[in-house]
């Protein structure tokens, strides 16, 4: 099993540099090399002026690595290591070796991208920068808190990190170009599987394929009226002079923004549902919308600032309470669809899901649930220990091909709905084999092929590119073979 996973783990280390850098850039302030140099000069001058009081001047920064015409500063590594610690990880100086390897890898990819004319559009960079900023604002608890942590305005920070993010995106695209023509044939899969030693073949837990048709309670206008009136009353209080933020903290039912006074930070149109986006991008700074309805409930919002296609808003949300009558109506509809499935064999589960289900995530997938831990593969095979406990309890007593009677479910957000569950397949725990597990083994074989292709590319490029690594990192095992050997001819007398 351990040998089987070696290829995947090494690929993650070498290939997933961009993802690792994303986390670092999202949580730390990465100054530009030029800006940092100017700051360093200023500090050195200051130190010289009062050196008698401060003692000897120490090196504030140094070049940790060189890749062709690009340099990597020690401060770049330290900032990423600080990010690593900030995420609650235990101190481990060896992580700096991995950080430097990631930066060296990115520089190699970016330089080759220039040669191959691989580029990214400005709007791609802007969208990625904005996406990261939204995540940072959310984690920091609001834009003001983030700017306080950064020690600068968000606009200034975005200007600083934009070139780095652009380089990262270019490196990602170059990496995709290297592996774009990789194709894994059935022969490749079989060859890969046969190379695995018997004691290294992994075991898979029991897995199931499960489908759902969901029926959410739908409120009548009369049942929603009290929520609308409450939102309307809060809007009047804001217009009468009460503090928007205070009222949001007390009454808003949006768990993601209520504690921050309803502040949603900067975002683009794609972040919001259409009704919300319509008001957010229609109003001017300082203006407040009327009460309007979305799938979430009743809102009103205030635009704080507008910057191009980004808008900074805060809002108050009031969610209508689900009534017993609405639940009864949902159950009646679920019972009706269940009866239809049982009596009319011409209507299969996937068709019924597409037509009747209220779950937007599954209705266009034949009602089938996807494995949340393997989203990229979009696999419907889910280990039973990863299933929603409510689903697992129902499917545990079902036979393959059976459909359950409508059951009442309570989501993680506390919302209730009725669901019909379909058990499409069930596979007991077993050793991996090509008959039952071909898609998974193919994924491993493809990853192994990608790993080897990228490793060969880097091995070749390292030989063609001048690379220098500071002696501090010469002992890093992961960096062995990266430095350009010093030849006698290259040494000046």
QUIURQUI-V97585 format. One record per residue. N is the residue number from 1. RES is the residue in one small letter. SS is DSSP state (~ for helix, > for strand, _ for the rest). PHI is phi in radians with two decimals (NA if undefined). OMEGA is omega in whole degrees, -180 to 180 (none if undefined). Layout:
# QUIURQUI-V97585
N RES SS PHI OMEGA
N RES SS PHI OMEGA
This chain:
# QUIURQUI-V97585
1 x _ NA -178
2 x ~ -1.16 178
3 x ~ -1.15 -179
4 x ~ -1.04 -177
5 x ~ -1.53 -176
6 x ~ -1.04 -179
7 x ~ -1.06 -178
8 x ~ -1.19 -178
9 x ~ -1.15 -180
10 x ~ -1.18 178
11 x ~ -1.12 179
12 x ~ -1.06 -179
13 x ~ -1.16 -174
14 x ~ -1.51 -171
15 x ~ -1.53 -171
16 x _ -1.55 180
17 x ~ -1.07 -176
18 x ~ -1.05 -179
19 x ~ -1.18 180
20 x ~ -1.11 -179
21 x ~ -1.20 179
22 x ~ -1.00 -179
23 x ~ -1.10 -179
24 x ~ -1.16 -179
25 x ~ -1.16 -178
26 x ~ -1.28 -174
27 x ~ -2.15 180
28 x _ -2.35 178
29 x _ -1.74 -179
30 x _ -1.80 -178
31 x _ -1.28 177
32 x _ -1.21 -178
33 x ~ -1.03 -179
34 x ~ -1.18 179
35 x ~ -1.07 -178
36 x ~ -1.10 180
37 x ~ -1.08 179
38 x ~ -1.10 178
39 x ~ -1.09 -179
40 x ~ -1.13 179
41 x ~ -1.03 -180
42 x ~ -1.09 -179
43 x ~ -1.20 179
44 x ~ -1.11 178
45 x ~ -1.05 180
46 x ~ -1.11 -180
47 x ~ -1.13 -179
48 x ~ -1.13 -177
49 x ~ -1.19 179
50 x _ -2.20 -178
51 x ~ -1.10 -180
52 x ~ -1.11 -179
53 x ~ -1.42 -172
54 x ~ -1.68 -178
55 x _ 1.58 -176
56 x _ -1.14 179
57 x _ -1.44 179
58 x _ -1.81 177
59 x _ -1.15 -177
60 x _ -1.54 179
61 x _ -2.80 177
62 x _ -2.73 177
63 x > -1.49 -179
64 x > -1.54 -179
65 x > -2.81 177
66 x > -2.28 176
67 x > -2.23 -177
68 x _ 1.04 -179
69 x _ -1.71 -178
70 x > -1.84 178
71 x > -2.08 175
72 x > -2.14 -178
73 x > -1.49 175
74 x ~ -1.05 -180
75 x ~ -1.13 176
76 x ~ -1.07 -179
77 x ~ -1.19 -178
78 x ~ -1.12 180
79 x ~ -1.14 178
80 x ~ -1.22 177
81 x ~ -1.18 176
82 x ~ -1.09 177
83 x ~ -1.13 178
84 x ~ -1.01 179
85 x ~ -1.21 -178
86 x ~ -1.13 179
87 x _ -1.44 177
88 x _ 1.58 180
89 x _ -1.35 -179
90 x _ -1.25 178
91 x _ -0.97 180
92 x _ -2.76 -177
93 x _ -0.98 -179
94 x _ -1.13 177
95 x ~ -1.07 179
96 x ~ -1.10 176
97 x ~ -1.11 180
98 x ~ -1.16 179
99 x ~ -1.08 180
100 x ~ -1.12 178
101 x ~ -1.05 179
102 x ~ -1.11 180
103 x ~ -1.20 177
104 x ~ -1.08 180
105 x ~ -1.08 -179
106 x ~ -1.11 180
107 x ~ -1.09 179
108 x ~ -1.07 -180
109 x ~ -1.10 -177
110 x ~ -1.14 180
111 x ~ -1.21 177
112 x ~ -1.19 179
113 x ~ -1.08 177
114 x ~ -1.12 180
115 x ~ -1.13 -177
116 x _ -1.55 -180
117 x _ 1.00 175
118 x _ -1.53 -176
119 x _ -2.31 171
120 x _ -2.18 -180
121 x _ -1.32 -179
122 x ~ -1.06 -179
123 x ~ -1.22 175
124 x ~ -1.13 180
125 x ~ -1.15 -179
126 x ~ -1.05 180
127 x ~ -1.11 -180
128 x ~ -1.21 177
129 x ~ -1.05 -179
130 x ~ -1.10 179
131 x ~ -1.06 -180
132 x ~ -1.17 180
133 x ~ -1.11 178
134 x ~ -1.06 179
135 x ~ -1.13 180
136 x ~ -1.16 179
137 x ~ -1.10 -180
138 x ~ -1.12 -179
139 x ~ -1.18 -179
140 x ~ -1.37 -179
141 x _ 1.56 178
142 x _ 2.18 -177
143 x ~ -1.15 -179
144 x ~ -1.06 179
145 x ~ -1.15 179
146 x ~ -1.12 -180
147 x ~ -1.12 177
148 x ~ -1.17 179
149 x ~ -1.17 -178
150 x ~ -1.29 -177
151 x _ 1.34 -179
152 x _ -2.84 179
153 x _ -1.28 180
154 x ~ -1.13 179
155 x ~ -1.09 179
156 x ~ -1.11 -179
157 x ~ -1.12 180
158 x ~ -1.08 179
159 x ~ -1.11 -178
160 x ~ -1.26 -174
161 x ~ -1.54 -175
162 x ~ -0.98 179
163 x ~ -1.06 180
164 x ~ -1.18 179
165 x ~ -1.17 177
166 x ~ -1.07 179
167 x ~ -1.09 179
168 x ~ -1.09 180
169 x ~ -1.14 177
170 x ~ -1.11 179
171 x ~ -1.10 178
172 x ~ -1.06 -178
173 x ~ -1.18 177
174 x ~ -1.15 178
175 x ~ -1.08 178
176 x ~ -1.11 180
177 x ~ -1.13 -179
178 x ~ -1.10 -174
179 x ~ -1.86 -171
180 x _ -1.12 -177
181 x _ -1.65 180
182 x _ -1.25 180
183 x _ -2.31 -179
184 x _ -1.81 -179
185 x _ -1.52 175
186 x ~ -0.97 178
187 x ~ -1.16 178
188 x ~ -1.10 -179
189 x ~ -1.10 -179
190 x ~ -1.12 179
191 x ~ -1.10 179
192 x ~ -1.09 -178
193 x ~ -1.12 -177
194 x ~ -1.20 179
195 x ~ -1.41 -179
196 x _ -1.33 178
197 x _ -1.16 -175
198 x ~ -1.01 -178
199 x ~ -1.35 180
200 x ~ -1.86 178
201 x _ -1.16 -176
202 x _ -1.28 173
203 x > -1.87 178
204 x > -1.92 177
205 x _ -1.22 176
206 x _ -1.03 -179
207 x > -2.23 179
208 x > -2.37 168
209 x > -1.95 -174
210 x > -2.22 175
211 x > -2.02 180
212 x > -2.41 166
213 x > -2.09 -174
214 x > -1.79 178
215 x > -2.22 -179
216 x > -1.50 177
217 x _ -1.14 180
218 x _ -1.97 -176
219 x _ -1.52 173
220 x _ -1.39 178
221 x ~ -1.02 179
222 x ~ -1.13 -180
223 x ~ -1.21 -180
224 x ~ -1.57 -171
225 x ~ -1.06 -177
226 x ~ -1.10 178
227 x ~ -1.18 179
228 x ~ -1.10 180
229 x ~ -1.15 178
230 x ~ -1.14 177
231 x ~ -1.11 180
232 x ~ -1.11 179
233 x ~ -1.14 179
234 x ~ -1.15 178
235 x ~ -1.08 179
236 x ~ -1.09 -180
237 x ~ -1.17 177
238 x ~ -1.13 -179
239 x ~ -1.18 178
240 x _ -1.42 175
241 x _ 2.06 178
242 x _ -1.24 -175
243 x _ -1.24 -179
244 x ~ -1.03 -177
245 x ~ -1.06 -180
246 x ~ -1.13 179
247 x ~ -1.14 178
248 x ~ -1.12 180
249 x ~ -1.11 -177
250 x ~ -1.43 -168
251 x ~ -2.14 -177
252 x _ -1.12 -179
253 x _ -1.86 173
254 x _ -1.54 -176
255 x _ -1.12 -178
256 x _ -1.45 -175
257 x _ -2.31 -175
258 x ~ -0.98 -178
259 x ~ -1.11 180
260 x ~ -1.77 179
261 x _ 1.24 180
262 x _ 1.44 -175
263 x > -1.22 179
264 x > -1.84 -180
265 x > 1.19 179
266 x > -1.45 178
267 x > -2.77 177
268 x _ -1.76 -176
269 x ~ -1.06 -175
270 x ~ -1.17 -179
271 x ~ -1.29 -172
272 x _ -1.87 170
273 x _ -1.21 -168
274 x ~ -1.06 -179
275 x ~ -1.13 180
276 x ~ -1.21 -179
277 x ~ -1.08 -179
278 x ~ -1.03 179
279 x ~ -1.31 -177
280 x ~ -1.07 -177
281 x _ -1.73 177
282 x _ -1.61 -174
283 x _ -1.42 175
284 x _ -1.64 180
285 x _ -0.98 179
286 x _ 1.67 -178
287 x _ -1.37 -178
288 x > -2.08 -179
289 x _ -1.39 168
290 x _ -1.32 175
291 x _ -1.23 178
292 x > -2.41 -174
293 x > -1.96 170
294 x > -2.27 177
295 x _ -1.10 -178
296 x _ -1.49 -178
297 x > 2.57 -179
298 x > -1.83 -179
299 x > -2.18 154
300 x > -2.52 -174
301 x > -2.33 174
302 x > -2.22 175
303 x > -1.44 179
304 x > -1.63 -178
305 x > -2.77 178
306 x > -2.20 177
307 x > -2.28 -179
308 x _ 1.03 180
309 x _ -1.65 176
310 x > -2.05 179
311 x > -2.32 179
312 x > -1.87 -176
313 x > -2.29 168
314 x > -2.33 -176
315 x > -2.60 173
316 x > -2.19 -178
317 x > -2.07 173
318 x > -2.09 -176
319 x _ -1.73 177
320 x _ -1.08 -179
321 x _ -1.35 177
322 x _ -1.24 180
323 x _ -1.75 177
324 x ~ -1.10 179
325 x ~ -1.12 -180
326 x ~ -1.20 176
327 x ~ -1.13 179
328 x ~ -1.11 178
329 x ~ -1.16 178
330 x ~ -1.11 179
331 x ~ -1.14 180
332 x ~ -1.07 178
333 x ~ -1.16 179
334 x ~ -1.08 178
335 x ~ -1.07 -179
336 x ~ -1.13 180
337 x ~ -1.19 178
338 x ~ -1.07 178
339 x ~ -1.07 179
340 x ~ -1.07 180
341 x ~ -1.14 -178
342 x ~ -1.30 -174
343 x ~ -1.66 -176
344 x _ -1.85 -177
345 x _ -1.25 179
346 x _ -1.34 179
347 x _ -1.75 180
348 x _ -1.56 -174
349 x ~ -1.09 -177
350 x ~ -1.10 178
351 x ~ -1.15 179
352 x ~ -1.10 179
353 x ~ -1.10 -179
354 x ~ -1.11 -176
355 x ~ -1.57 -171
356 x ~ -1.93 -171
357 x _ -1.19 176
358 x _ -1.67 180
359 x _ -1.57 -176
360 x _ -1.18 -178
361 x _ -1.35 -175
362 x _ -2.08 -172
363 x ~ -1.08 -180
364 x ~ -1.63 176
365 x ~ -2.06 -178
366 x _ 1.19 -179
367 x _ 1.44 -174
368 x > -1.35 176
369 x _ -1.35 176
370 x _ -1.80 177
371 x _ -1.21 -175
372 x ~ -1.14 -179
373 x ~ -1.60 178
374 x ~ -2.47 -173
375 x _ -1.10 -176
376 x _ -1.08 -179
377 x _ -1.38 -178
378 x _ 0.89 180
379 x _ -1.49 178
380 x _ -1.65 179
381 x _ -1.48 -175
382 x > -2.15 174
383 x > -1.03 -175
384 x ~ -1.07 180
385 x ~ -1.32 178
386 x ~ -1.82 180
387 x _ -1.31 168
388 x _ -0.96 -178
389 x ~ -0.90 179
390 x ~ -1.18 178
391 x ~ -1.22 -179
392 x ~ -1.05 -179
393 x ~ -1.11 -179
394 x ~ -1.33 -176
395 x ~ -1.23 -178
396 x _ -1.06 -178
397 x _ -1.84 -178
398 x _ -1.63 173
399 x _ -1.71 179
400 x _ -1.00 -180
401 x _ 1.66 -179
402 x _ -1.44 176
403 x > -2.11 -177
404 x _ -1.42 170
405 x _ -1.22 180
406 x _ -0.99 -179
407 x > -2.14 178
408 x > -1.46 180
409 x > -2.04 173
410 x > -2.12 -178
411 x _ -1.30 179
412 x _ -1.09 178
413 x _ -1.52 178
414 x _ 1.53 -179
415 x _ -1.33 -178
416 x > -1.82 177
417 x > -2.77 174
418 x > -1.77 -178
419 x > -2.39 170
420 x > -1.79 -175
421 x > -1.91 -180
422 x > -2.13 177
423 x > -1.70 -176
424 x > -1.38 -180
425 x > -2.70 179
426 x > -2.58 -179
427 x > -2.16 -180
428 x _ -1.23 177
429 x _ -1.01 -175
430 x > -2.86 172
431 x > -1.29 -178
432 x _ -1.03 176
433 x _ -2.53 -175
434 x ~ -1.19 -178
435 x ~ -1.27 -176
436 x ~ -1.52 -168
437 x ~ -2.13 -177
438 x ~ -0.94 -179
439 x ~ -1.04 -179
440 x ~ -1.22 -179
441 x ~ -1.14 176
442 x ~ -1.09 179
443 x ~ -1.09 177
444 x ~ -1.12 -179
445 x ~ -1.13 178
446 x ~ -1.13 179
447 x ~ -1.08 179
448 x ~ -1.11 -180
449 x ~ -1.18 177
450 x ~ -1.07 -180
451 x ~ -1.02 -179
452 x ~ -1.18 180
453 x ~ -1.10 -180
454 x ~ -1.19 179
455 x ~ -1.06 179
456 x ~ -1.14 180
457 x ~ -1.11 -179
458 x ~ -1.17 179
459 x ~ -1.07 179
460 x ~ -1.20 -177
461 x ~ -1.18 178
462 x ~ -1.13 180
463 x ~ -1.28 -177
464 x ~ -1.60 -173
465 x _ -2.04 176
466 x _ -1.26 -180
467 x > -2.29 178
468 x > -2.22 -179
469 x > -2.15 -180
470 x _ -1.01 -179
471 x ~ -0.91 179
472 x ~ -1.00 -175
473 x ~ -1.91 -178
474 x _ -1.13 -178
475 x _ -1.51 -180
476 x _ -1.20 -180
477 x ~ -1.07 -178
478 x ~ -1.22 -179
479 x ~ -1.80 179
480 x _ -1.10 179
481 x _ 1.57 -179
482 x _ -1.40 -175
483 x _ -1.21 175
484 x _ -1.25 -179
485 x _ -1.07 178
486 x _ -1.50 -180
487 x _ -1.65 -179
488 x ~ -1.07 -179
489 x ~ -1.14 -177
490 x ~ -1.46 -178
491 x _ -1.58 180
492 x _ -1.37 179
493 x _ -1.18 none
